[in-house]
Structure formats: structure tokens, C-alpha cells
Amino acid sequence: MIDLYSRRLVGWSIAEHMRTSLVVDALAAARRERGSLAGAVFQSDHGAQYTSAEFASVCEQFGVARSMGAVGSSADNAAAEALNATL
């Protein structure tokens, strides 16, 4: 998870899968780093892990609004894609 205001990496989780638990763990890490995510906006693609009821519930619990980019557009997630390329 990247804070686009500060450009800091604020939460991450690495695994050999892309299940919902992976992104929930990363969001929880960001919450621990920031103390609160109330009012934050989480921008993602339309992956199943981001559209799951579990992820929606965790976002609601943390006060995070979800936003999804247009299908087929990588521009909305350019910062995250650049980080992934670096990894």
C-alpha cells in the first residue's frame, strides 16, 4: 500500500498467492503504520481480492473508501505498478 500523498510505502504483505487475506494483511499493516486509515481512499483494479465481501468489510471497519480504476486502464494504478516492477 502506497500513500500517494507522501509517496511512502505504508503497508505490505508478500505471499505466493493473491487471495483476499494478502491484501487484508497489507491494509492492516498500513493501519498499524498510520494509526488510523479513517478517510483514506483505497484505489485498486478489479481483482477478485479487492471486490470480495471480506475486503469490503475490512475497509468499512477501518473507515476506508474503495475506488476502482476503469477496466483495461493501468494509468489509475501506475504508482503501484511501478512499485511491483521494482520488486
BAFI-360496 format. One line per field, with one value per residue: x, y, z of N, C-alpha, C, CB in turn; residue in one letter. Coordinates in Angstrom, 1 decimal. Glycine has a CB too. Layout:
! BAFI-360496
n.X c(X ...) $
n.Y c(Y ...) $
n.Z c(Z ...) $
ca.X c(X ...) $
ca.Y c(Y ...) $
ca.Z c(Z ...) $
c.X c(X ...) $
c.Y c(Y ...) $
c.Z c(Z ...) $
cb.X c(X ...) $
cb.Y c(Y ...) $
cb.Z c(Z ...) $
type c(A ...) $
This chain:
! BAFI-360496
n.X c(0.8 0.6 1.1 -0.1 0.1 2.4 4.1 5.1 5.7 3.4 2.1 2.4 2.4 3.6 3.2 2.8 0.5 -2.5 -4.7 -7.6 -6.8 -4.2 -4.2 -5.8 -4.1 -2.0 -3.4 -4.1 -1.5 -0.8 -2.6 -1.6 0.8 0.1 -1.7 -4.4 -6.8 -9.0 -11.0 -9.3 -8.7 -8.8 -7.4 -7.7 -7.4 -9.8 -9.6 -10.4 -9.8 -10.0 -12.6 -14.0 -16.3 -15.2 -12.9 -14.3 -15.7 -13.6 -12.4 -14.6 -14.7 -12.3 -12.7 -12.2 -12.6 -13.4 -12.1 -12.1 -10.3 -10.8 -11.8 -9.2 -7.5 -4.3 -3.4 -4.6 -3.5 -0.8 1.4 1.4 1.9 4.4 5.9 5.6 6.9 9.5 10.0) $
n.Y c(-1.2 2.1 5.4 7.9 10.6 11.2 9.5 7.3 3.9 2.2 -0.1 -3.6 -6.9 -10.1 -13.0 -16.3 -16.3 -14.6 -14.1 -12.8 -12.5 -11.7 -9.0 -7.9 -8.3 -6.5 -4.1 -3.9 -3.7 -1.2 0.3 -0.1 1.2 3.9 4.5 5.2 4.8 6.2 7.9 7.5 6.7 3.8 2.8 0.6 -2.2 -4.3 -6.8 -10.0 -10.2 -7.6 -7.0 -8.5 -9.6 -9.8 -8.1 -5.7 -5.4 -5.2 -2.8 -1.0 -1.3 -0.1 2.4 3.1 4.2 2.7 2.6 2.0 1.5 2.2 -0.5 -2.2 -0.1 0.9 3.2 4.4 2.9 3.4 4.1 1.9 -0.2 0.5 0.2 -2.6 -3.5 -2.8 -4.4) $
n.Z c(0.0 -0.9 0.2 -1.6 -1.2 0.4 -0.8 0.4 1.3 3.0 3.9 3.6 2.3 1.6 -0.4 -1.8 -3.2 -4.4 -2.7 -0.9 1.8 1.7 0.8 2.8 5.0 4.2 4.2 6.9 8.0 7.0 8.5 11.1 10.8 10.2 12.2 12.0 9.4 8.7 6.5 4.4 0.9 -1.0 -3.8 -6.5 -8.8 -10.6 -9.4 -7.9 -5.2 -4.3 -4.7 -3.1 -0.5 2.0 1.9 1.5 3.9 5.8 4.9 5.4 8.2 8.9 8.0 5.4 2.1 -0.9 -4.2 -7.7 -10.6 -14.1 -16.2 -18.0 -17.9 -17.0 -16.0 -13.7 -11.6 -11.7 -9.9 -8.1 -9.9 -10.8 -8.5 -8.1 -10.4 -9.7 -7.5) $
ca.X c(0.0 1.4 0.4 0.3 0.4 3.8 4.9 5.7 5.2 2.9 1.7 2.8 2.4 4.1 2.9 2.8 -0.9 -3.2 -6.0 -8.0 -6.1 -2.9 -4.5 -6.3 -2.9 -1.3 -4.2 -3.9 -0.1 -0.9 -3.3 -0.7 1.9 -0.5 -2.5 -5.8 -7.0 -10.3 -11.0 -8.4 -9.3 -8.0 -7.5 -7.3 -8.0 -11.0 -9.2 -11.3 -9.4 -10.4 -14.1 -14.6 -17.1 -14.3 -12.2 -15.2 -16.0 -12.4 -12.3 -15.6 -14.3 -11.2 -13.1 -11.5 -13.4 -12.8 -12.2 -11.6 -10.0 -11.5 -11.3 -8.3 -6.6 -3.3 -2.9 -5.1 -2.7 0.6 2.3 1.5 2.5 5.9 6.5 5.6 8.0 10.8 10.1) $
ca.Y c(0.0 3.3 6.7 8.7 12.0 11.2 8.5 6.3 2.5 2.2 -1.4 -4.6 -8.3 -10.9 -14.4 -17.0 -16.3 -13.3 -14.2 -11.7 -12.4 -11.0 -7.5 -7.5 -8.2 -5.3 -2.9 -3.9 -3.2 0.2 0.9 -0.1 2.2 5.2 4.6 5.2 5.0 6.8 8.9 7.2 6.1 2.7 2.7 -0.8 -2.7 -5.1 -8.1 -10.6 -9.9 -6.3 -6.9 -9.5 -9.1 -9.7 -6.8 -4.5 -5.4 -4.6 -1.4 -0.3 -1.3 0.8 3.8 3.3 4.2 1.9 3.2 1.1 2.1 1.7 -1.8 -2.1 1.1 0.8 4.5 4.6 2.2 3.5 4.1 0.6 -1.0 0.9 -0.5 -4.0 -3.7 -2.6 -5.7) $
ca.Z c(0.0 -1.1 0.5 -2.7 -0.8 0.9 -1.7 1.3 1.4 4.4 4.3 2.6 2.6 0.5 -0.3 -3.1 -3.7 -4.4 -2.1 -0.1 3.0 1.4 0.7 4.1 5.8 3.8 4.7 8.4 8.2 6.8 9.6 12.2 10.5 10.2 13.4 11.5 8.0 8.6 5.5 3.3 -0.3 -1.5 -5.3 -6.9 -10.0 -10.4 -9.0 -7.0 -3.8 -4.0 -4.9 -2.2 0.6 3.2 1.8 1.7 5.3 6.5 4.5 6.1 9.6 9.0 7.6 4.1 0.9 -2.0 -5.6 -8.7 -11.9 -15.3 -16.8 -19.1 -17.8 -16.0 -15.6 -12.4 -10.7 -12.2 -8.8 -7.6 -10.9 -10.8 -7.3 -8.4 -11.3 -8.9 -6.7) $
c.X c(0.9 0.5 0.8 0.5 1.9 4.7 5.6 5.0 4.7 2.4 2.0 2.6 2.8 3.7 3.0 1.4 -1.4 -4.6 -6.3 -7.2 -4.8 -3.2 -5.0 -5.1 -2.1 -2.1 -4.1 -2.5 -0.1 -1.6 -2.4 0.4 1.3 -1.3 -4.0 -5.8 -8.3 -10.2 -10.1 -9.2 -8.3 -8.3 -7.0 -7.9 -9.2 -10.7 -10.2 -11.0 -9.9 -11.9 -14.8 -15.3 -16.2 -13.5 -13.0 -15.5 -14.8 -12.2 -13.4 -15.2 -13.2 -11.5 -12.5 -12.6 -12.7 -13.1 -11.5 -11.4 -10.8 -10.9 -10.4 -7.4 -5.6 -2.9 -3.4 -4.2 -1.2 1.6 2.5 2.2 4.0 6.6 6.6 6.7 9.4 11.0 10.5) $
c.Y c(1.2 4.5 7.6 10.2 12.1 10.3 7.5 4.9 2.4 0.8 -2.4 -6.0 -9.1 -12.4 -15.0 -17.0 -14.8 -13.4 -13.0 -11.4 -11.6 -9.4 -7.0 -7.4 -6.9 -4.1 -2.8 -3.4 -1.7 0.9 0.9 1.0 3.6 5.5 4.6 5.4 5.7 7.9 8.6 6.6 5.0 2.5 1.3 -1.0 -3.6 -6.5 -8.7 -10.4 -8.6 -6.1 -7.8 -8.8 -8.9 -8.4 -5.6 -4.3 -4.8 -3.2 -0.5 -0.2 -0.3 2.2 4.1 3.3 3.5 2.6 2.2 1.8 1.6 0.4 -1.6 -0.9 0.9 2.1 4.8 4.0 2.3 3.4 2.7 -0.3 -0.7 0.2 -2.0 -4.3 -3.6 -3.9 -6.8) $
c.Z c(0.0 -0.7 -0.7 -2.4 -0.4 0.0 -0.8 1.2 2.8 4.8 3.2 3.2 1.4 0.7 -1.7 -3.7 -3.8 -3.9 -1.3 1.1 2.8 1.4 2.1 5.1 5.5 4.3 6.2 8.8 8.0 7.9 10.8 12.0 10.7 11.5 13.1 10.0 7.7 7.5 4.3 2.1 -0.8 -2.9 -5.7 -8.3 -9.7 -10.0 -7.9 -5.6 -3.4 -4.0 -3.9 -1.0 1.8 3.1 2.0 3.1 6.1 6.1 5.3 7.6 9.8 8.6 6.2 3.0 -0.2 -3.4 -6.5 -10.0 -13.0 -15.8 -18.0 -19.0 -16.7 -15.4 -14.1 -11.3 -11.0 -11.1 -8.3 -8.6 -11.0 -9.6 -7.6 -9.4 -10.6 -8.1 -7.6) $
cb.X c(-1.0 2.0 0.8 -0.9 -0.4 3.8 5.9 5.6 6.2 1.8 0.2 4.2 0.9 5.6 1.4 3.4 -1.8 -3.2 -6.1 -9.5 -5.7 -2.4 -5.4 -7.2 -2.0 -1.1 -5.7 -4.1 0.9 -1.6 -4.6 0.0 2.4 -1.4 -2.2 -6.6 -6.9 -10.8 -10.6 -7.3 -9.5 -8.3 -6.8 -7.7 -7.0 -11.9 -7.8 -11.3 -7.9 -9.8 -14.5 -13.5 -18.3 -13.3 -11.5 -16.5 -16.3 -11.1 -12.6 -17.0 -13.8 -10.0 -12.7 -10.4 -13.8 -13.3 -11.5 -12.4 -8.5 -11.5 -12.5 -9.0 -7.5 -2.1 -3.5 -6.5 -3.1 0.8 1.9 0.1 1.9 6.0 5.6 4.3 8.0 10.7 8.8) $
cb.Y c(0.0 3.5 7.2 8.7 12.4 10.7 9.3 6.7 1.4 3.2 -1.4 -4.4 -8.7 -10.8 -14.6 -18.4 -17.2 -12.7 -15.5 -11.8 -13.8 -11.4 -7.2 -8.6 -9.4 -5.2 -3.1 -5.3 -3.9 0.5 0.0 -1.5 2.1 5.4 5.9 6.4 3.6 7.4 10.2 6.1 7.2 1.4 3.8 -1.9 -3.6 -5.1 -8.2 -12.2 -10.0 -5.3 -7.2 -10.4 -10.0 -10.9 -6.8 -4.8 -6.7 -5.4 -1.2 -1.1 -2.7 0.3 4.8 2.3 5.7 0.5 4.6 -0.2 2.0 2.7 -2.7 -2.0 2.3 0.0 5.6 4.0 0.8 4.8 5.0 0.0 -0.7 2.4 -0.2 -4.5 -2.7 -1.4 -6.0) $
cb.Z c(1.2 -2.5 1.9 -3.7 0.4 2.3 -2.5 2.7 1.0 4.5 4.6 2.0 3.1 0.3 0.3 -3.0 -2.8 -5.9 -1.2 0.2 3.6 0.0 -0.4 4.7 5.6 2.3 4.3 9.0 7.3 5.4 9.9 12.3 9.0 9.0 14.1 12.3 7.3 9.9 6.1 3.8 -1.4 -0.7 -6.0 -5.9 -10.9 -11.6 -8.4 -7.2 -3.6 -4.9 -6.3 -1.6 1.0 3.2 0.5 0.9 5.8 6.0 3.0 6.0 10.0 8.2 8.6 3.9 0.5 -2.1 -5.6 -8.8 -12.2 -16.4 -17.2 -20.3 -17.5 -16.5 -16.5 -12.3 -10.6 -13.0 -7.7 -7.3 -12.3 -10.7 -6.0 -9.0 -12.5 -8.0 -6.0) $
type c(M I D L Y S R R L V G W S I A E H M R T S L V V D A L A A A R R E R G S L A G A V F Q S D H G A Q Y T S A E F A S V C E Q F G V A R S M G A V G S S A D N A A A E A L N A T L) $
